[in-house]
Amino acid sequence: PMPDRRVYSADDPNVVVPVSLRQTVPPYPGEVFEARTGSVEVIIDETGAVESAVIRTSIEARYDMAIVTAAKGWKYKPATLNGVPIKFRKTIQIAVRR
């Protein structure tokens, strides 16, 4: 049988979402004058590795690049469907505080 190449999300029925094992966010470079929030969307593969990362809401261009680089090193217990590991799309909010 062909492997399932679909990318699932928390909206799909019977999907057990991935669990973060390592998800470190780099410190914001420089002084923070006002709190900011952004988001990064990751695709987590069947092994729990981040296959891709894309900024969905920018905080600041240089910091966005640091977030994407860090995200590629994040590790998860993979999402499953009926006990079988699957690809999963997840959006993670990033907050920078004063």
C-alpha positions in Angstrom: 0.0 0.0 0.0 1.0 3.6 -0.6 2.2 5.5 2.5 -0.2 8.2 3.7 1.4 11.5 2.6 -1.4 13.7 4.0 -0.6 16.3 6.7 -3.0 16.2 9.5 -4.0 18.8 12.1 -5.8 18.9 15.5 -9.1 19.4 13.6 -8.9 15.8 12.1 -10.9 13.2 14.0 -9.0 10.5 16.0 -5.7 12.2 15.7 -3.5 12.2 18.8 -1.5 15.4 18.7 2.3 15.4 19.0 3.9 16.0 22.3 6.9 18.4 22.6 10.1 16.8 23.7 12.5 19.7 22.9 11.2 23.1 21.9 13.6 25.9 22.8 13.1 29.4 21.6 16.1 31.7 21.1 16.4 34.8 23.2 15.3 38.0 21.5 18.4 39.9 20.3 18.6 43.3 22.0 16.2 45.2 24.2 12.5 44.6 24.0 10.5 47.9 24.2 7.1 46.4 23.8 5.7 42.9 24.1 5.3 41.2 20.7 3.7 38.0 19.6 4.2 36.0 16.4 3.7 32.5 15.2 5.5 29.7 13.4 3.9 26.8 11.6 5.7 23.6 11.6 5.2 20.3 9.8 6.2 17.4 12.2 7.1 14.2 10.4 6.3 10.6 11.4 9.5 10.4 13.4 8.7 13.6 15.4 11.3 15.7 13.6 10.4 19.2 12.2 10.3 18.8 8.5 9.6 22.5 7.7 9.0 25.7 9.6 7.4 28.9 8.2 6.7 32.2 10.0 3.0 32.9 9.9 3.0 36.1 12.0 6.3 38.0 12.0 7.9 39.5 15.2 11.0 41.0 13.5 12.8 39.8 10.4 16.1 38.8 12.0 14.4 37.1 15.0 12.0 35.3 12.6 15.0 33.7 10.9 16.3 32.6 14.3 12.9 31.1 15.2 12.8 29.1 11.9 16.4 27.9 12.5 15.6 26.8 16.1 12.3 25.2 15.0 14.1 22.8 12.7 15.9 21.4 15.8 12.7 20.8 17.8 11.7 17.3 18.6 8.3 15.8 19.3 6.7 12.5 20.1 4.9 12.1 16.8 1.2 12.6 16.2 -0.7 9.3 15.6 -3.8 8.2 13.9 -5.1 4.8 15.1 -1.7 4.2 16.7 0.2 4.9 13.4 2.6 7.9 13.3 1.5 10.6 10.9 2.6 14.0 9.6 1.1 16.9 11.5 0.8 20.6 11.0 1.0 22.8 14.1 1.1 26.5 14.7 3.1 27.7 17.7 2.7 31.1 19.2 5.9 32.9 20.1 5.8 35.7 22.7 8.5 38.2 23.4 8.1 40.1 26.7 9.7 43.1 28.2 
